[in-house]
Amino acid sequence: MNNFFLNKTKEFSKDLKNEIINYRRHFHKYPELSFNEFETSKFICKELDILKIPYRNKIAKTGIVAVLQGKSKSKKISKKIIAIRSDMDALPIKEENNISYKSKNEGIMHACGHDVHMACLLGVARILKKLENYFSRKIYLIFQPAEEILPGGAKLLLEENIFTEEPEIVIAQHISPFIEVGNIALRKGLYMASCDEIYIKILSEGGHAAMPEKTIDTVLISCHIVIALQQIISRNKPANLPAVLSFGKIETGGAQNIIPKEVKIEGTLRTMDEEWRKKTKEKIKKIVNLMAESMGAKSEVKILDGYPVLKNDENISKKAEKLGKKFLGANKVKNLEISMASEDFSYFSQKYPSLFFRIGTKNKEEKNIKKQHTSTFDIDENALEVGSGIMSYLALSL
C-alpha cells in the first residue's frame, strides 16, 4: 500500500493545488489575531461540513479538532492513531505587499505562514477523504488557535482533553523562507528551545542626579544586575548546553538629571534542558533580589512560563526522513540546526511521540528572502502542493 499512497497523495495534491492556493489566499486576506480567529474557524468548519468530516469546535474559543476514520476493513493495514496540527493566528503587522489577496483587516497580517499551514491541512483533509476506503487509521486534524502568544493554544487544547483516543504520533509542519520550494527539513531529537518571559522592577524613592549620595541609583543597580545575570550563561551553564539569556528592554522614565524611582527590565530565557531551565529561573530571582537589597533598593521579579523544549522523536524522524526522500527525492530532505526560537507545538512533543518539520517556501528565482514577521512576507505558492502532499503521505505511512 505504501507505493499506492505515495502515488495517490502526489496525484491528489497536484490536482487540488489551485483550490489549496485559494484556501491560503482566503486566510491571508482575512487574518485574525490570537484567540480571535472566529471567522477563520467558521470558514474551516464550513469546509469540513462540505467534506462530511465530523469535528468538535469552539475549543479554547476558536480551536477545531476534526476526526477522519479510515473505512478499510483489511487486517493487513495499520490502525494507528495519528494527529496533524496547524496553527491559525496572525500577527499585529500592517501588510505592505501589493497583491490581490493583501490583508483586508487593518494592522493584522499572516506574516508567519499560519495561512499556509491551515490551507495545507484542509488540503490534507480533502486528500485523505478521497482515500478513506483504503486506510484504517484514525486521523485527527487539529486547527489550533494562538500559537503566537502565551500561554499558547496548544497548552489549552491539551487541557481540554481533545482526543477520544490518544494519538501514537503527532505531526506539524512550519514554513521556512530560507528553504527552497520542493524541499523539507527536519532535525532528530532536540530541535527548538523553551522560552520564558522575564519582567524585573528595581525600585527606590528616586532623586537628583547631582546628589547621588542622597538617593538610591536604580539605573546603576539595574546595570549591575543585567551584567551579573549574564554570568549564569558564562559560568553556571554546562558548556555543552545551548541557552540564551537576553534583555531587550530597559525602561527608566528618568531624565539626564533625574534618577528614576523605578527601572523596568524585560528579557527572555531560552534553553534546551527543562531541568536547567527550572533551576535557572530560581537563580535569576535570587540574584536580582539579593543584589537590589545589597545596594539599598527593592525589587520585583516576575517570570512567565513560556513554551517548553520541542523534541522530535528519534525513530519517527528517521522514518519521516526516509519517507520524505521517497516522496520528494533523495536530495530534497535537509537537516536542521538547533533553533533557539520557540513553538507551542512543544506541548504536544512533551506528551506524545512527535514530528515537527520545515517546508520550504523560498522562490529560487528571487534574490531577496521574504522573511517571517515582516510586513512584506510572502511565499512561493508551489509550496502548498508539497505541504499538503507530504503531510498526507506521512499521515498514512509513518
N, C-alpha and C positions, 0 to 999 in steps of 0.2 A: 504493500500500500504506500510505502514511502515515496516511490517514484510517481505513483498516481497523484499523491498530494503535492509533490513538487511541481508536476506539470500543470495541475489544475489551479493551484494558487498563483502560479505565474500567469496562466491564461486569464483567470478572472480578474486579477489585479490590473492587468493590461486593459481588459475590456471595460472595467469600471473607472479607469483613470480620470476621464473627464468629469464624471459625477463626483468622484472624491475631491477633485480640484474645486468643484463648485461648493462642496461642503466647506472646504477650507476657506474659500473666499467669503462665504456667508459668515463664518465665525470671525474672520478677520475684520469684516465690515461692521460687525455689531459686537465689539468686545465688552466684557463686563468685569468689574473688579472682584477681588476675593470675597467669597460668601454672598455675593450679589449676582451670581450667574443665573438669574431667574429665567430670562428669555432664552439663553443658551440651553438651559435644562429643558425648557418646553420644546425647543426645536429637536433636541436629541430624542425626547420621549415620542414625539410625533413620528420620527423616522423609525424608531423601534416598533411603534404600533403598526406601521405600514409593513414591516418585516414579520409581524406577529411573533416578536420575541418578548417574553414576559420580563417585567422588571419591577424593582422597588425604587421609588423616587423620594425626593424631599428628605434625604439623609444628610444631616449637618446642613440643613436648609436647602441645598441645591444638588446634592450628590445623587447619582443613579447607579444601581447595580442590576445589570441585566443577566439573565441566565439562559444559555443555549445548550440544550441537552441533545447530544447525538442520538440518532434513531437506529443505528445499526445493531443488529442482534448477534452479530458474529462473535464467537467466543475467542477468536484469534486477535481481535482488535483491542487495543489498550483502552481501559476505562478510567484513566487518570482524571484528576480534577485540576484544572488549570485556571488561573485568573490573569487577566490582562488589564492593566491600568493606564488611563490617560488623565492628565490634569486639565482644568477648564479655565482658570482665571487669567485675566490680562493684567497689564501694568498701568500705573498712572503716568503715562507718557503721551505727549501730543505728537501724533504722527506727521511726518514731513514728506512722505512718499507721494509722488504724483501717479497714482494708479487707480483703476476703475473700482477696486474694492477697498479703497482707503477708509479708515475708521470713520464711522458716522457719529460715534459717541465722543464728543469733545474731551480731549485730555486723557483719553483711555486708548490703549493700543495693545494688540497682541505682539509684543516685542520679544517674547521668549520662545515662541513656537508652539504654544499650547493649542493654537488653532490647528496646526499641523497634526498634533497628537490626537485631537478629537476626530478630525477628518479621517485619519488613518484607522482609528478604532471603529468608526462607523463603516469604513471600508472592510475591515475585518469581519464585522457583523454580517455584512452582505455576502462576503465570500464564504464564510462558514455556514450561513443559511443555505447557500446553494449546495453545500457538501454534507449537510446534516444526516443524510441517509447512509453515509459512508464512514462515519465515526461513532464511537460510543462514549466519548469523553463528555464530561460536564465542563463547560467553559463559562466562567464569569467575565463579564465586560464591565469594568469599573470606570465611571466618569466621576472624577474626584474634584471637588472644589478646593480653592485656597491653598495651592502649593506655595504661593509667594509670601505668605505672612504666617507668623506664629499664632496659634500652636501648630498649624498645618492641618489641612483637611484629611490627610491620611490617618493621623492620630485619632481624629474624631470619628472617622468612618469605622475604624477598627474597634473603637469603644462602643459602637452601635451594633456590634456582632453581625456584620453584613453577610457572613457566609452561613448557609444552612448546613453545608458540609465543608470541612476545612480543605483548602487547596493544597496540593502537593508541590506546586510551583506557581510563583507569581512573577509576571514579566512586565517590563515597561521599557519604552524607548524614549529618547530625547534627541531633538535635532542638534546638529553641530554645524555652524557656518564655516568651520575650519577644515571640514572633511568634504571631499568632492562627492557630488551626487553619484549614486551607484555603489557606494561603499558604506559599510558599517564598521563600528569599532567597539571593542569591549575589553574589560580587564577582569581577570580571575582573582577572587579574594577581595581584599580591602580596596575600595575604589574612591569613595568620597568621604570627606571629613564631617565630624559633628560640628555644630555651631551653637554658640551661646552668646547672648547679648549682655554686655556689662554696662551698668549705669552707676556712676560714683558721684557723690557730692562731698566737697570739702567746705566746711562752714566755720565762720568766726564772726566778729562784730564789724569787720571792715575798718577802714581808716584812711588817713592821708599818706600818700606815697612818700612825702618828705619827712614823715615821722614814723618809720617802720618799727622803731623800738616801742611805740605806744600801741601797736596792734599786732595781730597775728596774720602773717602774709600767706593768704590762701593760694595765691598764684605760685609762689616759690615752693610751698608744700606739695602742690599738685605736680609740679615739675619733678620733684624728688620721687614722688610716688610712681609716676609713669616710668621713670628710669629704673627704679627698683623692681617694678613688676617685670621688666624685660629680663631680669636675672632668672626668672622662672624658666624662661626658654633657654638661656645660655648656660645655666648652672644646675637646674633641677630636673630638666627634661632628659630622659635617656637619649643618647646620641643618635640612635637608630630610629627614633620615633618622629615622624612628621608632625609638626604642630606650629601654630601661628597664634601670637597674641598681639593684636594691633589696636591702637587707639586713633580713631579718625575724627574725633570731635572734642575740643576743649572750649568751653564757653565761660567767659568770666563776667561780662556785664560791667566791668570797671572802665577806667579811662587812664590816660597817661599819668595822671596824678592821684588816682583813686585805687586803693587796694580793695577789691570787692569783698563783700561778706560771704559770697558763695561762688564756688567754681564747679561747673559740671563737666564730667569726663565720660565719654562714651566709647566703647570699643567692642571687639569681638574675640572670642576664644575658639580656636578650631584645632581638632586633633583627630588621630586615627585610633585612639585607645580609650575605651569607655572608663576603665578603672582610673587611669591617669587623669582623665577629664574630671572625674568626681573629686579627686584629691586636689587638683589644681584650683577648682572653684573655691574650695575652702581656704586654700593658701592665699588666693587673691584677697579674699575678705580679711584674713588675718593681717596681711602686710599693710593693706590700706588703713585699717582701724588702728593698728599699733603705731604706724608712722605718723598718722594725723595726731593721735594722742600725745606722742612723744614731742611733737612740735607745737603743741598747745591748741590744736584745732579739734573740731568734731568731724565725724564722717558718717556717711550713709552709703551702703553698698547694696545694690540690687542686681542679681544675675538671673536673667530669664532663661530658663532651659529651652534650648532650641532643638534642632533635629539631631538624632543620634548618627553614629557612623553607618555608612552604607557599605554593605559587604555582599559581593556576588558569590553565590555558591560555586565552589570549585568544579564539581562534577557537571553541574548544569552548564556552566560557562564553557567547559571543554566540549561538551556535546553541541552547544549552540554555535561554537566556532566552526566545528565540522559541518553542521547543517548550513551555516551561513556561506561557507565556501562552496558548498554544493549548489545553493540557490543563486549566488551572485558570481561565483568564480573564485579560484584559489587565491588570487592577489587582492581580493575586494574586502577582506576582513582584516582590519588593522588592530594593533594593540594600543591600549590607552595607558597613559601615565596616571599615577595617583593624583587626585584633584583635591585641593583644599576648599573648593566650593562645596555647598551642601544641598540636600534634596530630601524632601519629606517622604519619598518612596522608601527611605531608610527604615521607617517604622514597619513596613512590610518585610524588609530584608532582615530585621531583627527577630521577626516572628516566624517567617516561612522561608524555605529554600527559594532564592530569588535570582533574577537576572535583570540588570539594568544596563542597557547599551545605547550607543550613539548612532544616529543615522545621519549621513552626510547630506547637506543642503546647499553646498557651495557650487556655483556655476563655474566650471573650469575656465570659461572664456573671460570671466570678469576679473579684473586685477584687484579691485577694492573689495575687501571682505565686509559683508553687511552684518555687523556684529549684533548679538543679542543685547537687549536692554538699551537700545539706541532708537532714536526717532526715525531712522532710515532702514531699520531691519527689514529684510525680506528674504525669500528663499527661491531656489530653482524648484519649480513645482513638479519636476520629474521625480523628486524625492517621495512624492505621495504614492506613486505606484510601487516603489521599492518598500516604503514603510508598511503599507497595508499588506503587501505580498509576503514579506519576510515574517511579519508578526503572525499572519495566518499559518504559514508553514511551520513556524516554531510551535505554535499552539497545538498543532496536530502531530508534531513529530518528536518533541522533547520527551 
